[in-house]
Amino acid sequence: MAKGLSTLFILILAWLPAAAGESLQLDAPPEAWKPVMEELSAGEPIRSRFEEARSNPFHRLPKRFEGVIRWDPEIGLSLYYFKPSELIINILPRGVFAGRPDQEIEPIAGSEQESVMLLFSKLFNWDVSWLARNFSTEGEMGEDGNWKISLRPDDGDLAGKLDRIDLEGQGGLLNRILLDLRNGRTVEISLSGQERPAPVDETELKEFYPALNAQ
């Protein structure tokens, strides 16, 4: 009898939905969230290693990538992929560019990839007014300072491209980004070894931002 009750209890727990986060207004956060929002909005240049996993229902295993992210509020966002092969993506105010280090970098305007990449720029810039205008937001804050923010796009162009963005971090650090795209596709980026502030020097400017010199 006891074994049967235990089994029933486990089944009930499995059926119950996970606790949802509370509604979070990014442009007017509650007191507990203000230090996090202030640090995310500080606009400090960032250098960080990253691991990326792209999942697709048509592939059994996710595709995995590694590289370095550089973000500077005065320049833009650069993703330098080292593995499995070298590729540089620059997300600048004048557009999105991609190419290999030994080739000319080119714009990728008008593609779904461009739309997704522009989202990353908004997140690293922590453009609160844009995020609050385009997403409904829920947040969970742990006693240890770990937090999670879920953004669901409101009606519009974004809603046709993705279902949800999940962000995880601690304090003022953004440690994980999960894009839940349409048709069962996901893009997950995990950050490690973050440095802030990390100004971009002349050597890194040439290495990480080749699109600045592109015609």
C-alpha positions as semicolon CSV with decimal commas, in nm:
position;residue;x (nm);y (nm);z (nm)
1;M;0,000;0,000;0,000
2;A;0,280;0,242;0,095
3;K;0,461;0,166;-0,230
4;G;0,142;0,239;-0,423
5;L;0,094;0,575;-0,247
6;S;0,457;0,671;-0,317
7;T;0,414;0,593;-0,684
8;L;0,092;0,795;-0,696
9;F;0,266;1,090;-0,524
10;I;0,550;1,085;-0,778
11;L;0,303;1,080;-1,066
12;I;0,113;1,376;-0,920
13;L;0,438;1,575;-0,884
14;A;0,533;1,498;-1,243
15;W;0,193;1,617;-1,363
16;L;0,196;1,946;-1,174
17;P;0,323;2,244;-1,381
18;A;0,646;2,413;-1,276
19;A;0,605;2,727;-1,072
20;A;0,596;3,029;-1,298
21;G;0,797;3,342;-1,237
22;E;0,633;3,666;-1,134
23;S;0,554;3,939;-1,382
24;L;0,853;4,172;-1,412
25;Q;0,841;4,525;-1,549
26;L;1,192;4,588;-1,683
27;D;1,161;4,966;-1,703
28;A;1,017;4,988;-1,349
29;P;1,159;4,685;-1,160
30;P;1,082;4,604;-0,795
31;E;1,345;4,694;-0,537
32;A;1,508;4,349;-0,531
33;W;1,575;4,366;-0,905
34;K;1,712;4,722;-0,922
35;P;2,081;4,632;-0,856
36;V;2,067;4,366;-1,130
37;M;1,908;4,604;-1,381
38;E;2,156;4,881;-1,297
39;E;2,455;4,652;-1,355
40;L;2,314;4,507;-1,677
41;S;2,254;4,862;-1,801
42;A;2,598;4,989;-1,698
43;G;2,729;4,978;-2,055
44;E;3,068;4,831;-1,964
45;P;3,267;4,661;-2,243
46;I;3,264;4,281;-2,207
47;R;3,504;4,003;-2,301
48;S;3,386;3,645;-2,245
49;R;3,432;3,293;-2,372
50;F;3,115;3,123;-2,488
51;E;2,978;2,784;-2,582
52;E;2,684;2,767;-2,820
53;A;2,447;2,479;-2,891
54;R;2,200;2,488;-3,179
55;S;1,922;2,230;-3,172
56;N;1,697;2,129;-3,458
57;P;1,423;1,861;-3,453
58;F;1,567;1,717;-3,774
59;H;1,904;1,643;-3,610
60;R;1,955;1,396;-3,327
61;L;2,233;1,594;-3,159
62;P;2,281;1,970;-3,126
63;K;2,558;2,144;-3,319
64;R;2,817;2,287;-3,081
65;F;3,040;2,590;-3,119
66;E;3,297;2,775;-2,909
67;G;3,443;3,121;-2,927
68;V;3,489;3,463;-2,770
69;I;3,236;3,745;-2,740
70;R;3,341;4,110;-2,740
71;W;3,088;4,381;-2,676
72;D;3,150;4,753;-2,657
73;P;2,865;5,008;-2,640
74;E;3,052;5,244;-2,873
75;I;3,131;4,976;-3,134
76;G;2,890;4,684;-3,121
77;L;2,893;4,309;-3,069
78;S;3,144;4,060;-3,210
79;L;3,118;3,681;-3,195
80;Y;3,447;3,517;-3,291
81;Y;3,389;3,143;-3,339
82;F;3,700;2,925;-3,298
83;K;3,538;2,579;-3,306
84;P;3,451;2,380;-3,509
85;S;3,586;2,637;-3,759
86;E;3,672;3,005;-3,752
87;L;3,395;3,256;-3,824
88;I;3,343;3,618;-3,722
89;I;3,002;3,782;-3,686
90;N;2,986;4,159;-3,630
91;I;2,661;4,320;-3,516
92;L;2,708;4,693;-3,563
93;P;2,474;4,994;-3,575
94;R;2,495;4,985;-3,955
95;G;2,414;4,615;-3,992
96;V;2,516;4,252;-3,940
97;F;2,825;4,109;-4,111
98;A;2,978;3,761;-4,125
99;G;3,290;3,604;-4,272
100;R;3,605;3,404;-4,210
101;P;3,919;3,576;-4,079
102;D;4,105;3,512;-4,405
103;Q;3,820;3,635;-4,626
104;E;3,629;3,956;-4,680
105;I;3,345;3,999;-4,435
106;E;3,002;4,054;-4,592
107;P;2,659;4,179;-4,481
108;I;2,382;3,926;-4,413
109;A;2,091;4,170;-4,443
110;G;1,736;4,049;-4,492
111;S;1,777;3,700;-4,344
112;E;1,625;3,536;-4,037
113;Q;1,979;3,500;-3,907
114;E;2,015;3,878;-3,911
115;S;1,700;3,918;-3,698
116;V;1,827;3,668;-3,440
117;M;2,171;3,831;-3,425
118;L;2,017;4,173;-3,370
119;L;1,842;4,030;-3,065
120;F;2,180;3,948;-2,911
121;S;2,287;4,308;-2,958
122;K;1,976;4,433;-2,777
123;L;2,039;4,191;-2,489
124;F;2,405;4,283;-2,436
125;N;2,320;4,651;-2,464
126;W;2,032;4,581;-2,223
127;D;1,803;4,813;-2,417
128;V;1,533;4,828;-2,150
129;S;1,291;5,050;-2,338
130;W;1,305;4,825;-2,648
131;L;1,274;4,504;-2,444
132;A;0,983;4,638;-2,236
133;R;0,808;4,755;-2,552
134;N;0,837;4,425;-2,738
135;F;0,817;4,154;-2,468
136;S;0,605;4,038;-2,177
137;T;0,845;3,947;-1,898
138;E;0,856;3,716;-1,597
139;G;1,137;3,692;-1,345
140;E;1,257;3,468;-1,064
141;M;1,513;3,586;-0,807
142;G;1,686;3,336;-0,577
143;E;1,819;3,408;-0,229
144;D;2,170;3,332;-0,356
145;G;2,151;3,610;-0,616
146;N;2,084;3,378;-0,909
147;W;1,806;3,499;-1,134
148;K;1,607;3,400;-1,440
149;I;1,416;3,623;-1,680
150;S;1,177;3,491;-1,944
151;L;1,072;3,716;-2,229
152;R;0,780;3,633;-2,456
153;P;0,738;3,849;-2,766
154;D;0,417;4,043;-2,802
155;D;0,228;4,043;-3,129
156;G;0,444;4,153;-3,417
157;D;0,738;4,050;-3,630
158;L;0,930;3,902;-3,336
159;A;0,643;3,672;-3,241
160;G;0,669;3,515;-3,582
161;K;1,035;3,427;-3,528
162;L;1,059;3,302;-3,170
163;D;0,847;3,178;-2,882
164;R;1,058;3,279;-2,585
165;I;1,395;3,404;-2,462
166;D;1,526;3,273;-2,130
167;L;1,808;3,458;-1,957
168;E;1,998;3,337;-1,652
169;G;2,260;3,513;-1,446
170;Q;2,394;3,608;-1,107
171;G;2,417;3,963;-0,981
172;G;2,498;4,182;-1,279
173;L;2,634;3,899;-1,494
174;L;2,437;3,746;-1,780
175;N;2,553;3,382;-1,789
176;R;2,312;3,203;-2,023
177;I;2,088;3,293;-2,316
178;L;1,833;3,050;-2,458
179;L;1,641;3,142;-2,771
180;D;1,337;2,920;-2,823
181;L;1,278;2,967;-3,195
182;R;0,985;2,849;-3,401
183;N;0,952;2,490;-3,526
184;G;1,137;2,332;-3,233
185;R;1,470;2,506;-3,292
186;T;1,677;2,649;-3,008
187;V;2,000;2,844;-2,971
188;E;2,171;2,830;-2,631
189;I;2,475;3,040;-2,540
190;S;2,662;2,993;-2,212
191;L;2,917;3,256;-2,106
192;S;3,222;3,192;-1,887
193;G;3,527;3,384;-1,768
194;Q;3,361;3,721;-1,815
195;E;3,572;4,036;-1,785
196;R;3,407;4,372;-1,715
197;P;3,506;4,638;-1,797
198;A;3,723;4,514;-2,084
199;P;3,792;4,802;-2,327
200;V;3,872;4,702;-2,686
201;D;4,231;4,789;-2,779
202;E;4,367;4,852;-3,129
203;T;4,478;4,491;-3,180
204;E;4,135;4,353;-3,083
205;L;3,963;4,615;-3,295
206;K;4,126;4,470;-3,606
207;E;4,087;4,108;-3,494
208;F;3,727;4,114;-3,369
209;Y;3,568;4,391;-3,577
210;P;3,677;4,351;-3,942
211;A;3,341;4,489;-4,058
212;L;3,447;4,836;-3,943
213;N;3,675;4,850;-4,247
214;A;3,433;4,677;-4,486
215;Q;3,297;4,884;-4,773
